[in-house]
Amino acid sequence: MTNSSKRQPTWLGKTLAGAFLGLALSFIFIAFFAWYGPGGIEARDKVQFNMWMITPIWLTIFSFSYLFNSAKQAWLVLGSLTVLLYGVFFMLRNAL
């Protein structure tokens, strides 16, 4: 195993990326489900489900953030995914 292929122990950067960007990603995943899932935004009892699903999604993303090779890669991948999904969401909201 070469030195460049090892995972870097940049746990603080990975933790912050997972915490902040993971939360933002969990919000947008739930937003997609809330608006475009079964029954749309007006579905009964969907609000409670959406609220409770944020935490498991966030913690899953947070946990997987430690699998990135570096903190920089975690920030770039999670940040790019966040910007992309928010962009798609707002384009769809304005188009419909």
Biopython code that builds the backbone (N, CA, C, O; Angstrom):
import numpy as np
from Bio.PDB.StructureBuilder import StructureBuilder

atoms = [
    (1, "MET", "N", (0.851, -1.175, 0.000)),
    (1, "MET", "CA", (0.000, 0.000, 0.000)),
    (1, "MET", "C", (0.895, 1.235, 0.000)),
    (1, "MET", "O", (1.767, 1.377, 0.857)),
    (2, "THR", "N", (0.678, 2.112, -0.950)),
    (2, "THR", "CA", (1.498, 3.320, -1.022)),
    (2, "THR", "C", (0.976, 4.359, -0.051)),
    (2, "THR", "O", (-0.154, 4.281, 0.432)),
    (3, "ASN", "N", (1.809, 5.311, 0.215)),
    (3, "ASN", "CA", (1.463, 6.365, 1.171)),
    (3, "ASN", "C", (0.289, 7.202, 0.679)),
    (3, "ASN", "O", (-0.522, 7.656, 1.486)),
    (4, "SER", "N", (0.183, 7.417, -0.646)),
    (4, "SER", "CA", (-0.893, 8.264, -1.173)),
    (4, "SER", "C", (-2.258, 7.580, -1.142)),
    (4, "SER", "O", (-3.285, 8.256, -1.194)),
    (5, "SER", "N", (-2.283, 6.244, -1.059)),
    (5, "SER", "CA", (-3.565, 5.551, -1.061)),
    (5, "SER", "C", (-4.139, 5.351, 0.345)),
    (5, "SER", "O", (-5.258, 4.856, 0.482)),
    (6, "LYS", "N", (-3.406, 5.718, 1.373)),
    (6, "LYS", "CA", (-3.913, 5.585, 2.737)),
    (6, "LYS", "C", (-4.960, 6.654, 3.023)),
    (6, "LYS", "O", (-4.906, 7.755, 2.475)),
    (7, "ARG", "N", (-5.900, 6.320, 3.874)),
    (7, "ARG", "CA", (-6.867, 7.317, 4.312)),
    (7, "ARG", "C", (-6.175, 8.238, 5.305)),
    (7, "ARG", "O", (-5.504, 7.782, 6.231)),
    (8, "GLN", "N", (-6.344, 9.520, 5.104)),
    (8, "GLN", "CA", (-5.718, 10.490, 5.985)),
    (8, "GLN", "C", (-6.570, 10.665, 7.236)),
    (8, "GLN", "O", (-7.795, 10.742, 7.142)),
    (9, "PRO", "N", (-5.952, 10.726, 8.384)),
    (9, "PRO", "CA", (-6.719, 10.850, 9.632)),
    (9, "PRO", "C", (-7.139, 12.288, 9.919)),
    (9, "PRO", "O", (-6.859, 12.816, 10.996)),
    (10, "THR", "N", (-7.799, 12.912, 8.974)),
    (10, "THR", "CA", (-8.265, 14.288, 9.148)),
    (10, "THR", "C", (-9.685, 14.255, 9.686)),
    (10, "THR", "O", (-10.630, 14.680, 9.021)),
    (11, "TRP", "N", (-9.814, 13.752, 10.882)),
    (11, "TRP", "CA", (-11.143, 13.508, 11.447)),
    (11, "TRP", "C", (-11.918, 14.787, 11.720)),
    (11, "TRP", "O", (-13.144, 14.789, 11.606)),
    (12, "LEU", "N", (-11.241, 15.879, 12.079)),
    (12, "LEU", "CA", (-11.976, 17.115, 12.371)),
    (12, "LEU", "C", (-12.663, 17.655, 11.126)),
    (12, "LEU", "O", (-13.834, 18.030, 11.178)),
    (13, "GLY", "N", (-11.952, 17.699, 10.013)),
    (13, "GLY", "CA", (-12.540, 18.179, 8.763)),
    (13, "GLY", "C", (-13.655, 17.277, 8.274)),
    (13, "GLY", "O", (-14.678, 17.754, 7.781)),
    (14, "LYS", "N", (-13.459, 15.972, 8.411)),
    (14, "LYS", "CA", (-14.496, 15.019, 8.007)),
    (14, "LYS", "C", (-15.714, 15.126, 8.915)),
    (14, "LYS", "O", (-16.851, 15.023, 8.454)),
    (15, "THR", "N", (-15.475, 15.333, 10.199)),
    (15, "THR", "CA", (-16.580, 15.493, 11.146)),
    (15, "THR", "C", (-17.404, 16.729, 10.826)),
    (15, "THR", "O", (-18.634, 16.678, 10.825)),
    (16, "LEU", "N", (-16.730, 17.836, 10.555)),
    (16, "LEU", "CA", (-17.453, 19.068, 10.235)),
    (16, "LEU", "C", (-18.205, 18.950, 8.915)),
    (16, "LEU", "O", (-19.330, 19.436, 8.792)),
    (17, "ALA", "N", (-17.584, 18.302, 7.925)),
    (17, "ALA", "CA", (-18.269, 18.097, 6.645)),
    (17, "ALA", "C", (-19.506, 17.232, 6.837)),
    (17, "ALA", "O", (-20.572, 17.538, 6.305)),
    (18, "GLY", "N", (-19.364, 16.155, 7.596)),
    (18, "GLY", "CA", (-20.510, 15.284, 7.842)),
    (18, "GLY", "C", (-21.596, 15.967, 8.643)),
    (18, "GLY", "O", (-22.784, 15.740, 8.412)),
    (19, "ALA", "N", (-21.192, 16.803, 9.583)),
    (19, "ALA", "CA", (-22.176, 17.477, 10.428)),
    (19, "ALA", "C", (-22.956, 18.537, 9.642)),
    (19, "ALA", "O", (-24.186, 18.518, 9.629)),
    (20, "PHE", "N", (-22.255, 19.445, 8.997)),
    (20, "PHE", "CA", (-22.928, 20.557, 8.327)),
    (20, "PHE", "C", (-23.529, 20.154, 6.984)),
    (20, "PHE", "O", (-24.711, 20.386, 6.731)),
    (21, "LEU", "N", (-22.712, 19.554, 6.131)),
    (21, "LEU", "CA", (-23.218, 19.187, 4.815)),
    (21, "LEU", "C", (-24.142, 17.976, 4.881)),
    (21, "LEU", "O", (-25.062, 17.851, 4.072)),
    (22, "GLY", "N", (-23.903, 17.087, 5.836)),
    (22, "GLY", "CA", (-24.802, 15.956, 6.023)),
    (22, "GLY", "C", (-26.191, 16.412, 6.433)),
    (22, "GLY", "O", (-27.193, 15.868, 5.967)),
    (23, "LEU", "N", (-26.252, 17.404, 7.300)),
    (23, "LEU", "CA", (-27.551, 17.939, 7.702)),
    (23, "LEU", "C", (-28.246, 18.613, 6.525)),
    (23, "LEU", "O", (-29.446, 18.434, 6.318)),
    (24, "ALA", "N", (-27.486, 19.389, 5.756)),
    (24, "ALA", "CA", (-28.067, 20.044, 4.578)),
    (24, "ALA", "C", (-28.573, 19.014, 3.574)),
    (24, "ALA", "O", (-29.633, 19.195, 2.975)),
    (25, "LEU", "N", (-27.817, 17.938, 3.390)),
    (25, "LEU", "CA", (-28.255, 16.890, 2.476)),
    (25, "LEU", "C", (-29.499, 16.169, 2.988)),
    (25, "LEU", "O", (-30.396, 15.845, 2.210)),
    (26, "SER", "N", (-29.551, 15.921, 4.280)),
    (26, "SER", "CA", (-30.739, 15.253, 4.812)),
    (26, "SER", "C", (-31.974, 16.140, 4.654)),
    (26, "SER", "O", (-33.065, 15.634, 4.393)),
    (27, "PHE", "N", (-31.814, 17.449, 4.808)),
    (27, "PHE", "CA", (-32.938, 18.359, 4.590)),
    (27, "PHE", "C", (-33.428, 18.294, 3.148)),
    (27, "PHE", "O", (-34.635, 18.260, 2.908)),
    (28, "ILE", "N", (-32.510, 18.277, 2.187)),
    (28, "ILE", "CA", (-32.942, 18.291, 0.792)),
    (28, "ILE", "C", (-33.526, 16.946, 0.380)),
    (28, "ILE", "O", (-34.451, 16.907, -0.432)),
    (29, "PHE", "N", (-33.010, 15.842, 0.918)),
    (29, "PHE", "CA", (-33.626, 14.547, 0.631)),
    (29, "PHE", "C", (-35.070, 14.507, 1.137)),
    (29, "PHE", "O", (-35.965, 14.016, 0.449)),
    (30, "ILE", "N", (-35.281, 15.027, 2.339)),
    (30, "ILE", "CA", (-36.637, 15.062, 2.897)),
    (30, "ILE", "C", (-37.511, 16.046, 2.120)),
    (30, "ILE", "O", (-38.709, 15.812, 1.960)),
    (31, "ALA", "N", (-36.931, 17.136, 1.640)),
    (31, "ALA", "CA", (-37.704, 18.100, 0.847)),
    (31, "ALA", "C", (-38.202, 17.459, -0.453)),
    (31, "ALA", "O", (-39.348, 17.663, -0.857)),
    (32, "PHE", "N", (-37.330, 16.686, -1.101)),
    (32, "PHE", "CA", (-37.759, 15.977, -2.313)),
    (32, "PHE", "C", (-38.900, 15.019, -1.991)),
    (32, "PHE", "O", (-39.891, 14.965, -2.720)),
    (33, "PHE", "N", (-38.768, 14.270, -0.914)),
    (33, "PHE", "CA", (-39.828, 13.338, -0.540)),
    (33, "PHE", "C", (-41.109, 14.074, -0.169)),
    (33, "PHE", "O", (-42.200, 13.651, -0.552)),
    (34, "ALA", "N", (-40.988, 15.160, 0.565)),
    (34, "ALA", "CA", (-42.171, 15.899, 1.008)),
    (34, "ALA", "C", (-42.939, 16.479, -0.178)),
    (34, "ALA", "O", (-44.166, 16.390, -0.226)),
    (35, "TRP", "N", (-42.228, 17.068, -1.128)),
    (35, "TRP", "CA", (-42.904, 17.715, -2.247)),
    (35, "TRP", "C", (-43.315, 16.757, -3.353)),
    (35, "TRP", "O", (-44.384, 16.908, -3.945)),
    (36, "TYR", "N", (-42.464, 15.766, -3.633)),
    (36, "TYR", "CA", (-42.709, 14.917, -4.798)),
    (36, "TYR", "C", (-43.039, 13.473, -4.437)),
    (36, "TYR", "O", (-43.247, 12.655, -5.334)),
    (37, "GLY", "N", (-43.090, 13.143, -3.175)),
    (37, "GLY", "CA", (-43.426, 11.794, -2.732)),
    (37, "GLY", "C", (-44.918, 11.564, -2.767)),
    (37, "GLY", "O", (-45.665, 12.406, -3.264)),
    (38, "PRO", "N", (-45.360, 10.438, -2.247)),
    (38, "PRO", "CA", (-46.788, 10.099, -2.269)),
    (38, "PRO", "C", (-47.655, 11.174, -1.609)),
    (38, "PRO", "O", (-47.406, 11.566, -0.468)),
    (39, "GLY", "N", (-48.642, 11.633, -2.312)),
    (39, "GLY", "CA", (-49.567, 12.614, -1.771)),
    (39, "GLY", "C", (-49.086, 14.047, -1.845)),
    (39, "GLY", "O", (-49.847, 14.963, -1.533)),
    (40, "GLY", "N", (-47.864, 14.267, -2.242)),
    (40, "GLY", "CA", (-47.329, 15.625, -2.329)),
    (40, "GLY", "C", (-47.207, 16.283, -0.970)),
    (40, "GLY", "O", (-47.178, 15.610, 0.061)),
    (41, "ILE", "N", (-47.137, 17.569, -0.976)),
    (41, "ILE", "CA", (-46.921, 18.323, 0.264)),
    (41, "ILE", "C", (-48.172, 18.359, 1.132)),
    (41, "ILE", "O", (-48.080, 18.621, 2.331)),
    (42, "GLU", "N", (-49.333, 18.103, 0.549)),
    (42, "GLU", "CA", (-50.591, 18.181, 1.291)),
    (42, "GLU", "C", (-51.010, 16.873, 1.957)),
    (42, "GLU", "O", (-52.087, 16.815, 2.550)),
    (43, "ALA", "N", (-50.198, 15.829, 1.878)),
    (43, "ALA", "CA", (-50.572, 14.517, 2.435)),
    (43, "ALA", "C", (-50.709, 14.591, 3.952)),
    (43, "ALA", "O", (-49.927, 15.250, 4.637)),
    (44, "ARG", "N", (-51.719, 13.899, 4.451)),
    (44, "ARG", "CA", (-51.942, 13.871, 5.897)),
    (44, "ARG", "C", (-50.854, 13.065, 6.574)),
    (44, "ARG", "O", (-50.377, 12.069, 6.031)),
    (45, "ASP", "N", (-50.470, 13.490, 7.742)),
    (45, "ASP", "CA", (-49.517, 12.795, 8.609)),
    (45, "ASP", "C", (-48.121, 12.640, 7.994)),
    (45, "ASP", "O", (-47.298, 11.904, 8.539)),
    (46, "LYS", "N", (-47.844, 13.293, 6.911)),
    (46, "LYS", "CA", (-46.532, 13.199, 6.286)),
    (46, "LYS", "C", (-45.510, 14.071, 7.002)),
    (46, "LYS", "O", (-44.314, 13.779, 6.973)),
    (47, "VAL", "N", (-45.966, 15.118, 7.632)),
    (47, "VAL", "CA", (-45.066, 16.048, 8.306)),
    (47, "VAL", "C", (-44.298, 15.354, 9.428)),
    (47, "VAL", "O", (-43.088, 15.537, 9.563)),
    (48, "GLN", "N", (-44.986, 14.576, 10.214)),
    (48, "GLN", "CA", (-44.345, 13.876, 11.332)),
    (48, "GLN", "C", (-43.297, 12.882, 10.834)),
    (48, "GLN", "O", (-42.203, 12.793, 11.391)),
    (49, "PHE", "N", (-43.638, 12.138, 9.782)),
    (49, "PHE", "CA", (-42.688, 11.183, 9.209)),
    (49, "PHE", "C", (-41.446, 11.902, 8.694)),
    (49, "PHE", "O", (-40.321, 11.466, 8.940)),
    (50, "ASN", "N", (-41.654, 13.003, 7.978)),
    (50, "ASN", "CA", (-40.521, 13.769, 7.450)),
    (50, "ASN", "C", (-39.623, 14.266, 8.570)),
    (50, "ASN", "O", (-38.398, 14.206, 8.465)),
    (51, "MET", "N", (-40.225, 14.750, 9.627)),
    (51, "MET", "CA", (-39.446, 15.262, 10.749)),
    (51, "MET", "C", (-38.579, 14.171, 11.362)),
    (51, "MET", "O", (-37.410, 14.410, 11.667)),
    (52, "TRP", "N", (-39.134, 12.983, 11.546)),
    (52, "TRP", "CA", (-38.398, 11.899, 12.189)),
    (52, "TRP", "C", (-37.353, 11.279, 11.279)),
    (52, "TRP", "O", (-36.394, 10.689, 11.777)),
    (53, "MET", "N", (-37.496, 11.388, 9.976)),
    (53, "MET", "CA", (-36.546, 10.773, 9.048)),
    (53, "MET", "C", (-35.272, 11.594, 8.847)),
    (53, "MET", "O", (-34.281, 11.069, 8.341)),
    (54, "ILE", "N", (-35.279, 12.859, 9.231)),
    (54, "ILE", "CA", (-34.085, 13.695, 9.064)),
    (54, "ILE", "C", (-32.911, 13.113, 9.840)),
    (54, "ILE", "O", (-31.806, 13.032, 9.305)),
    (55, "THR", "N", (-33.121, 12.711, 11.072)),
    (55, "THR", "CA", (-32.024, 12.234, 11.913)),
    (55, "THR", "C", (-31.360, 10.971, 11.391)),
    (55, "THR", "O", (-30.132, 10.951, 11.309)),
    (56, "PRO", "N", (-32.084, 9.910, 11.031)),
    (56, "PRO", "CA", (-31.382, 8.728, 10.513)),
    (56, "PRO", "C", (-30.637, 8.980, 9.206)),
    (56, "PRO", "O", (-29.561, 8.426, 8.983)),
    (57, "ILE", "N", (-31.207, 9.811, 8.350)),
    (57, "ILE", "CA", (-30.519, 10.132, 7.096)),
    (57, "ILE", "C", (-29.253, 10.924, 7.395)),
    (57, "ILE", "O", (-28.194, 10.644, 6.834)),
    (58, "TRP", "N", (-29.362, 11.909, 8.277)),
    (58, "TRP", "CA", (-28.210, 12.733, 8.644)),
    (58, "TRP", "C", (-27.103, 11.876, 9.258)),
    (58, "TRP", "O", (-25.939, 12.009, 8.881)),
    (59, "LEU", "N", (-27.448, 11.013, 10.184)),
    (59, "LEU", "CA", (-26.438, 10.197, 10.844)),
    (59, "LEU", "C", (-25.805, 9.187, 9.888)),
    (59, "LEU", "O", (-24.636, 8.838, 10.052)),
    (60, "THR", "N", (-26.548, 8.720, 8.906)),
    (60, "THR", "CA", (-25.970, 7.826, 7.901)),
    (60, "THR", "C", (-24.925, 8.561, 7.067)),
    (60, "THR", "O", (-23.826, 8.049, 6.854)),
    (61, "ILE", "N", (-25.261, 9.749, 6.600)),
    (61, "ILE", "CA", (-24.312, 10.557, 5.834)),
    (61, "ILE", "C", (-23.115, 10.917, 6.707)),
    (61, "ILE", "O", (-21.970, 10.857, 6.259)),
    (62, "PHE", "N", (-23.383, 11.286, 7.938)),
    (62, "PHE", "CA", (-22.321, 11.649, 8.889)),
    (62, "PHE", "C", (-21.357, 10.471, 9.074)),
    (62, "PHE", "O", (-20.140, 10.660, 9.079)),
    (63, "SER", "N", (-21.890, 9.276, 9.223)),
    (63, "SER", "CA", (-21.053, 8.094, 9.423)),
    (63, "SER", "C", (-20.187, 7.802, 8.206)),
    (63, "SER", "O", (-19.006, 7.483, 8.339)),
    (64, "PHE", "N", (-20.774, 7.911, 7.028)),
    (64, "PHE", "CA", (-20.017, 7.619, 5.813)),
    (64, "PHE", "C", (-19.007, 8.709, 5.464)),
    (64, "PHE", "O", (-18.139, 8.484, 4.620)),
    (65, "SER", "N", (-19.094, 9.875, 6.083)),
    (65, "SER", "CA", (-18.126, 10.936, 5.786)),
    (65, "SER", "C", (-16.709, 10.547, 6.203)),
    (65, "SER", "O", (-15.743, 11.112, 5.690)),
    (66, "TYR", "N", (-16.569, 9.600, 7.119)),
    (66, "TYR", "CA", (-15.240, 9.166, 7.544)),
    (66, "TYR", "C", (-14.590, 8.229, 6.530)),
    (66, "TYR", "O", (-13.408, 7.914, 6.669)),
    (67, "LEU", "N", (-15.310, 7.783, 5.536)),
    (67, "LEU", "CA", (-14.751, 6.895, 4.521)),
    (67, "LEU", "C", (-14.053, 7.642, 3.392)),
    (67, "LEU", "O", (-13.417, 7.019, 2.542)),
    (68, "PHE", "N", (-14.161, 8.966, 3.371)),
    (68, "PHE", "CA", (-13.447, 9.744, 2.363)),
    (68, "PHE", "C", (-11.948, 9.696, 2.651)),
    (68, "PHE", "O", (-11.533, 9.539, 3.800)),
    (69, "ASN", "N", (-11.152, 9.832, 1.612)),
    (69, "ASN", "CA", (-9.702, 9.770, 1.774)),
    (69, "ASN", "C", (-9.134, 10.972, 2.514)),
    (69, "ASN", "O", (-8.108, 10.860, 3.184)),
    (70, "SER", "N", (-9.787, 12.111, 2.400)),
    (70, "SER", "CA", (-9.311, 13.318, 3.074)),
    (70, "SER", "C", (-10.501, 14.211, 3.402)),
    (70, "SER", "O", (-11.604, 14.019, 2.890)),
    (71, "ALA", "N", (-10.257, 15.175, 4.255)),
    (71, "ALA", "CA", (-11.314, 16.129, 4.599)),
    (71, "ALA", "C", (-11.677, 16.979, 3.388)),
    (71, "ALA", "O", (-12.842, 17.322, 3.185)),
    (72, "LYS", "N", (-10.680, 17.313, 2.594)),
    (72, "LYS", "CA", (-10.937, 18.117, 1.391)),
    (72, "LYS", "C", (-11.876, 17.379, 0.441)),
    (72, "LYS", "O", (-12.799, 17.975, -0.115)),
    (73, "GLN", "N", (-11.640, 16.090, 0.257)),
    (73, "GLN", "CA", (-12.510, 15.300, -0.610)),
    (73, "GLN", "C", (-13.923, 15.217, -0.034)),
    (73, "GLN", "O", (-14.897, 15.285, -0.784)),
    (74, "ALA", "N", (-14.047, 15.072, 1.275)),
    (74, "ALA", "CA", (-15.365, 15.031, 1.908)),
    (74, "ALA", "C", (-16.121, 16.330, 1.665)),
    (74, "ALA", "O", (-17.298, 16.310, 1.303)),
    (75, "TRP", "N", (-15.443, 17.466, 1.866)),
    (75, "TRP", "CA", (-16.089, 18.758, 1.650)),
    (75, "TRP", "C", (-16.471, 18.950, 0.189)),
    (75, "TRP", "O", (-17.557, 19.447, -0.111)),
    (76, "LEU", "N", (-15.579, 18.557, -0.725)),
    (76, "LEU", "CA", (-15.878, 18.739, -2.148)),
    (76, "LEU", "C", (-17.033, 17.860, -2.614)),
    (76, "LEU", "O", (-17.935, 18.337, -3.302)),
    (77, "VAL", "N", (-17.015, 16.602, -2.251)),
    (77, "VAL", "CA", (-18.069, 15.694, -2.710)),
    (77, "VAL", "C", (-19.408, 16.043, -2.067)),
    (77, "VAL", "O", (-20.409, 16.206, -2.764)),
    (78, "LEU", "N", (-19.428, 16.157, -0.748)),
    (78, "LEU", "CA", (-20.687, 16.472, -0.063)),
    (78, "LEU", "C", (-21.190, 17.870, -0.426)),
    (78, "LEU", "O", (-22.393, 18.077, -0.588)),
    (79, "GLY", "N", (-20.276, 18.822, -0.553)),
    (79, "GLY", "CA", (-20.665, 20.179, -0.932)),
    (79, "GLY", "C", (-21.222, 20.246, -2.343)),
    (79, "GLY", "O", (-22.226, 20.914, -2.590)),
    (80, "SER", "N", (-20.566, 19.549, -3.272)),
    (80, "SER", "CA", (-21.046, 19.528, -4.656)),
    (80, "SER", "C", (-22.417, 18.866, -4.752)),
    (80, "SER", "O", (-23.305, 19.345, -5.457)),
    (81, "LEU", "N", (-22.571, 17.774, -4.043)),
    (81, "LEU", "CA", (-23.861, 17.082, -4.038)),
    (81, "LEU", "C", (-24.955, 17.957, -3.436)),
    (81, "LEU", "O", (-26.080, 17.980, -3.935)),
    (82, "THR", "N", (-24.633, 18.666, -2.381)),
    (82, "THR", "CA", (-25.592, 19.571, -1.749)),
    (82, "THR", "C", (-26.021, 20.678, -2.703)),
    (82, "THR", "O", (-27.215, 20.932, -2.865)),
    (83, "VAL", "N", (-25.057, 21.337, -3.333)),
    (83, "VAL", "CA", (-25.363, 22.427, -4.265)),
    (83, "VAL", "C", (-26.174, 21.905, -5.448)),
    (83, "VAL", "O", (-27.138, 22.541, -5.873)),
    (84, "LEU", "N", (-25.784, 20.753, -5.976)),
    (84, "LEU", "CA", (-26.497, 20.171, -7.106)),
    (84, "LEU", "C", (-27.948, 19.856, -6.756)),
    (84, "LEU", "O", (-28.859, 20.220, -7.499)),
    (85, "LEU", "N", (-28.165, 19.183, -5.633)),
    (85, "LEU", "CA", (-29.527, 18.801, -5.261)),
    (85, "LEU", "C", (-30.398, 20.008, -4.922)),
    (85, "LEU", "O", (-31.574, 20.037, -5.286)),
    (86, "TYR", "N", (-29.843, 21.002, -4.234)),
    (86, "TYR", "CA", (-30.626, 22.212, -3.959)),
    (86, "TYR", "C", (-30.958, 22.934, -5.262)),
    (86, "TYR", "O", (-32.063, 23.453, -5.421)),
    (87, "GLY", "N", (-30.005, 22.969, -6.193)),
    (87, "GLY", "CA", (-30.267, 23.598, -7.485)),
    (87, "GLY", "C", (-31.385, 22.907, -8.248)),
    (87, "GLY", "O", (-32.273, 23.563, -8.792)),
    (88, "VAL", "N", (-31.337, 21.579, -8.285)),
    (88, "VAL", "CA", (-32.388, 20.804, -8.958)),
    (88, "VAL", "C", (-33.729, 21.024, -8.279)),
    (88, "VAL", "O", (-34.748, 21.201, -8.946)),
    (89, "PHE", "N", (-33.727, 21.013, -6.962)),
    (89, "PHE", "CA", (-34.979, 21.198, -6.225)),
    (89, "PHE", "C", (-35.611, 22.552, -6.554)),
    (89, "PHE", "O", (-36.803, 22.627, -6.853)),
    (90, "PHE", "N", (-34.813, 23.617, -6.498)),
    (90, "PHE", "CA", (-35.376, 24.945, -6.751)),
    (90, "PHE", "C", (-35.743, 25.149, -8.227)),
    (90, "PHE", "O", (-36.670, 25.900, -8.529)),
    (91, "MET", "N", (-35.040, 24.500, -9.135)),
    (91, "MET", "CA", (-35.440, 24.572, -10.549)),
    (91, "MET", "C", (-36.784, 23.873, -10.736)),
    (91, "MET", "O", (-37.654, 24.384, -11.441)),
    (92, "LEU", "N", (-36.959, 22.719, -10.116)),
    (92, "LEU", "CA", (-38.241, 22.017, -10.218)),
    (92, "LEU", "C", (-39.369, 22.798, -9.555)),
    (92, "LEU", "O", (-40.487, 22.821, -10.069)),
    (93, "ARG", "N", (-39.094, 23.431, -8.434)),
    (93, "ARG", "CA", (-40.126, 24.206, -7.747)),
    (93, "ARG", "C", (-40.574, 25.387, -8.599)),
    (93, "ARG", "O", (-41.757, 25.728, -8.619)),
    (94, "ASN", "N", (-39.623, 26.016, -9.309)),
    (94, "ASN", "CA", (-39.984, 27.158, -10.149)),
    (94, "ASN", "C", (-40.630, 26.731, -11.458)),
    (94, "ASN", "O", (-41.400, 27.492, -12.044)),
    (95, "ALA", "N", (-40.326, 25.523, -11.925)),
    (95, "ALA", "CA", (-40.879, 25.056, -13.199)),
    (95, "ALA", "C", (-42.302, 24.560, -13.058)),
    (95, "ALA", "O", (-43.069, 24.618, -14.019)),
    (96, "LEU", "N", (-42.674, 24.072, -11.879)),
    (96, "LEU", "CA", (-44.019, 23.510, -11.704)),
    (96, "LEU", "C", (-44.996, 24.492, -11.177)),
    (96, "LEU", "O", (-46.164, 24.157, -10.980)),
]
sb = StructureBuilder()
sb.init_structure("model")
sb.init_model(0)
sb.init_chain("A")
sb.init_seg("    ")
for serial, (resi, resn, name, xyz) in enumerate(atoms, 1):
    if name == "N":
        sb.init_residue(resn, " ", resi, " ")
    sb.init_atom(name, np.array(xyz, "f"), 0.0, 1.0, " ", f" {name:<3s}", serial, name[0])
structure = sb.get_structure()
